[in-house]
Amino acid sequence: MLDVEGFILVGGASSRMGSNKAHLAFGEQTGVQRIAAELASLTDRIRVVGSHDGTPDSGFENVPDVLEQWGALGGIHSALQACQKGWAIVVACDLPLVTRDLFGRLWEVNSKMFDAVVPLQPDGRPQPLCALYRRETIKAQTTRLIAEGEHMPRALLDQVRTRWIEFGELADLSGSENFFLNVNTPKDYELARQILEAESRVAG
């Protein structure tokens, strides 16, 4: 396997969903299990990051948050603290429509020149919770930023060698228009389920 580990963040508050997003079912799998199945094309070690109380019984090893209630940067920090390989691919559990082709593209454009490989959504916004991070550099930077009171991943990405992947570099991949559908609300959840059901019918 490649020099990379996979981490799925499950520690969010899920306040807009009204229930734990890590438990949401898509057919016979949870979102966590779906993401893990796609990550398995890159790595044979996949863990979930977040509170034990918020982790579904999915068989994945849990990495507790190093700092509770520290948001997205805290989740990245916890993943990099636990990572033992050269790189970590970090994905939020509320992005259930990511694919192995997307993860493969992130790895393909990676090089020794970069510390982070981060895709841009169709609207141009960065998606740091579906990104590739160099362990040593990012671990050190997140530790420093958190000590300074920072909570936002963008502060991290502005201070390391980041390879921004324009959405046009991903648009040729199947399902790319839905990669970054963030399932935060019941309406989002229903839309994601409908997309996956339609894809299943086409594939069948």
C-alpha positions as CSV (number, residue, x, y, z in Angstrom):
1,M,0.0,0.0,0.0
2,L,1.0,3.6,-0.3
3,D,2.7,5.8,2.4
4,V,-0.7,7.1,3.6
5,E,-3.3,6.5,6.3
6,G,-7.0,7.3,6.2
7,F,-8.9,9.2,8.9
8,I,-12.6,9.9,8.9
9,L,-13.7,12.7,11.2
10,V,-16.8,11.9,13.2
11,G,-16.6,14.4,16.1
12,G,-18.9,17.2,14.8
13,A,-21.9,18.4,16.8
14,S,-24.5,17.5,14.2
15,S,-26.7,20.3,15.5
16,R,-28.5,21.0,12.2
17,M,-29.1,17.4,11.4
18,G,-30.7,16.7,14.8
19,S,-29.0,13.3,15.0
20,N,-25.4,12.0,14.9
21,K,-24.2,12.4,11.3
22,A,-21.8,9.5,11.7
23,H,-24.7,7.1,12.1
24,L,-26.6,8.1,9.0
25,A,-27.4,5.1,6.7
26,F,-27.1,5.0,3.0
27,G,-28.5,1.7,1.9
28,E,-26.8,-1.0,3.9
29,Q,-23.8,1.2,4.9
30,T,-23.3,4.2,7.1
31,G,-21.6,7.2,5.6
32,V,-18.5,6.3,7.6
33,Q,-18.5,2.8,6.0
34,R,-19.0,4.2,2.5
35,I,-16.1,6.6,2.8
36,A,-13.9,3.8,4.3
37,A,-14.7,1.5,1.4
38,E,-13.5,4.2,-1.1
39,L,-10.4,5.0,1.0
40,A,-9.4,1.4,0.9
41,S,-8.1,1.9,-2.6
42,L,-5.3,4.0,-1.1
43,T,-4.6,2.6,2.3
44,D,-5.1,-0.5,4.4
45,R,-5.3,1.5,7.7
46,I,-8.4,3.6,8.2
47,R,-9.4,5.1,11.6
48,V,-12.2,7.3,12.8
49,V,-11.4,10.5,14.7
50,G,-13.7,11.8,17.4
51,S,-15.4,11.0,20.7
52,H,-16.0,7.4,21.5
53,D,-19.6,8.4,22.2
54,G,-20.0,9.7,18.7
55,T,-18.5,6.8,16.9
56,P,-20.8,4.2,15.3
57,D,-20.0,0.5,15.9
58,S,-18.4,0.1,12.5
59,G,-15.3,-1.9,13.5
60,F,-12.9,0.9,12.9
61,E,-10.3,1.9,15.5
62,N,-11.1,5.2,17.2
63,V,-8.7,8.1,17.6
64,P,-10.1,10.3,20.4
65,D,-10.0,14.1,20.0
66,V,-6.8,15.4,21.5
67,L,-8.7,18.6,22.2
68,E,-12.5,18.5,22.7
69,Q,-14.6,21.1,20.9
70,W,-11.8,22.4,18.7
71,G,-13.6,22.0,15.5
72,A,-12.1,21.1,12.1
73,L,-8.6,22.1,12.9
74,G,-8.7,20.0,16.0
75,G,-9.8,17.0,14.0
76,I,-6.9,17.4,11.6
77,H,-4.6,17.9,14.5
78,S,-5.8,14.6,16.2
79,A,-5.4,12.7,12.9
80,L,-1.9,13.9,12.4
81,Q,-0.9,13.2,16.0
82,A,-2.0,9.6,15.5
83,C,-0.7,9.1,11.9
84,Q,2.3,6.8,11.6
85,K,2.9,7.0,7.8
86,G,4.2,9.9,5.8
87,W,0.8,11.2,4.8
88,A,-2.7,11.3,6.1
89,I,-5.9,11.7,4.0
90,V,-8.5,13.3,6.2
91,V,-12.2,13.2,5.3
92,A,-15.3,14.4,7.2
93,C,-18.1,11.8,7.7
94,D,-20.6,14.2,6.3
95,L,-19.1,13.9,2.7
96,P,-20.6,10.5,1.8
97,L,-20.3,11.0,-2.0
98,V,-16.6,11.1,-2.2
99,T,-15.0,8.3,-4.3
100,R,-11.8,6.3,-4.8
101,D,-11.2,8.2,-8.0
102,L,-11.2,11.5,-6.1
103,F,-8.8,10.1,-3.5
104,G,-6.6,8.7,-6.3
105,R,-6.5,12.1,-8.0
106,L,-5.4,13.8,-4.7
107,W,-2.5,11.3,-4.5
108,E,-1.6,11.6,-8.1
109,V,-0.9,15.4,-7.9
110,N,1.0,15.1,-4.7
111,S,4.8,15.6,-4.7
112,K,7.6,16.5,-2.3
113,M,7.0,20.1,-3.1
114,F,3.7,20.2,-1.1
115,D,2.6,19.8,2.5
116,A,-1.1,19.7,1.7
117,V,-3.2,18.8,-1.3
118,V,-6.6,20.5,-1.0
119,P,-9.5,20.4,-3.6
120,L,-11.6,23.5,-4.4
121,Q,-15.4,23.0,-4.6
122,P,-17.3,24.1,-7.7
123,D,-17.9,27.5,-6.0
124,G,-14.2,28.0,-5.4
125,R,-14.2,27.4,-1.7
126,P,-11.5,25.1,-0.3
127,Q,-12.5,21.7,1.2
128,P,-9.8,21.0,3.9
129,L,-11.9,18.1,5.2
130,C,-11.3,16.0,2.1
131,A,-7.6,16.6,1.7
132,L,-4.1,15.1,1.9
133,Y,-1.6,16.2,4.5
134,R,2.1,15.6,5.1
135,R,2.4,14.2,8.6
136,E,5.5,15.9,10.1
137,T,4.8,19.4,8.7
138,I,1.1,19.5,9.4
139,K,1.5,18.0,12.9
140,A,3.9,20.7,13.8
141,Q,1.9,23.5,12.3
142,T,-1.4,22.4,13.9
143,T,0.2,22.2,17.3
144,R,1.6,25.7,17.0
145,L,-1.7,27.2,15.6
146,I,-3.8,25.6,18.3
147,A,-1.4,26.9,21.0
148,E,-2.1,30.3,19.6
149,G,-5.9,29.8,19.8
150,E,-6.6,29.2,16.1
151,H,-9.6,27.1,15.1
152,M,-9.8,27.5,11.3
153,P,-8.1,25.1,8.9
154,R,-7.6,28.0,6.4
155,A,-5.0,29.5,8.7
156,L,-3.1,26.2,8.4
157,L,-3.3,26.1,4.6
158,D,-2.1,29.7,4.3
159,Q,1.1,28.8,6.2
160,V,2.2,25.6,4.5
161,R,3.0,24.6,0.9
162,T,-0.6,23.9,-0.3
163,R,-1.4,22.4,-3.7
164,W,-4.8,23.8,-4.5
165,I,-6.7,21.5,-6.9
166,E,-9.1,23.5,-9.0
167,F,-12.4,21.9,-9.5
168,G,-11.7,21.7,-13.3
169,E,-8.9,19.2,-12.5
170,L,-11.6,16.9,-10.9
171,A,-14.5,17.5,-13.3
172,D,-13.6,14.5,-15.5
173,L,-14.2,12.1,-12.7
174,S,-17.5,10.3,-12.4
175,G,-19.7,11.9,-9.8
176,S,-17.5,14.9,-9.4
177,E,-20.5,17.3,-9.2
178,N,-21.5,15.6,-6.0
179,F,-18.2,15.0,-4.3
180,F,-18.6,17.9,-1.9
181,L,-22.2,17.6,-1.0
182,N,-22.0,18.3,2.7
183,V,-24.8,16.4,4.6
184,N,-25.6,18.8,7.4
185,T,-29.4,18.8,7.4
186,P,-32.2,16.3,6.8
187,K,-32.7,17.9,3.4
188,D,-29.1,17.3,2.5
189,Y,-29.4,13.7,3.7
190,E,-32.4,13.0,1.5
191,L,-30.7,14.5,-1.5
192,A,-27.6,12.4,-0.9
193,R,-29.7,9.3,-0.6
194,Q,-31.5,10.1,-3.8
195,I,-28.3,10.5,-5.7
196,L,-26.9,7.2,-4.5
197,E,-30.1,5.4,-5.3
198,A,-30.0,6.8,-8.8
199,E,-26.4,5.8,-9.3
200,S,-27.2,2.3,-8.0
201,R,-30.0,1.9,-10.5
202,V,-27.8,3.0,-13.4
203,A,-25.0,0.6,-12.2
204,G,-27.5,-2.2,-11.9
